[in-house]
Amino acid sequence: MKTDELVALLARDATPVKRRAIPLRLSLFAVAAALAAFVILVPWLGIRPDLAEAVTGPVFWMKAVYTFGLGVAGFALAERFARPGANARLGWIIVAVFAIGIAGLAISQLMSIPPDQLNAALMGSSWDKCPWRILVLSLPGLAALLWTMRQFAPTRPVLGGAAAGLLAGGIAATVYGLHCQEVASPFVAIWYSLGIALSTLAGATLGSRLLRW
């Protein structure tokens, strides 16, 4: 059988994938990732007792907007990397916007506080726990997102896995904010970002194997 005939035979019964199939599937699994992280958080660490008061202040929303924004960036990147040859520029722009934003807030706060408060602003009281907790909360969502990305056609497995990790990490960090009482933007810029970066690294490592054709 000639190559052209074989290609025609294989493509004969192929049907086009619906345009919104990938974003819809990723959205469903992102919601599942958030629910999984919440189900783990509540019995493990619990919800902060002052949550009702915290949501009325800007600090809570500063953390939530930053982490959720990185999750949105991960979604935009994952949706692109699930397709062969798709342009992922929008996702990188979103990452840059939120990274620059949190860095600007952190630098501004560091320049305005007394020297004796620098350590508290940078380290808080949970610097050694925060990144690892975010990583743990991200793992169920990361596994689910990698599984669903395998159903599509990712041709860049490392980047596709990293995007899934960024999405899962952003979701996990947002959920973790329901427990965490740290209020300093330098803390968020360093330790929340590190937790999301660990999830992204885990996604890239697993994606290099699981998303390979």
Disulfide bonds with the S-S distance in Angstrom:
none
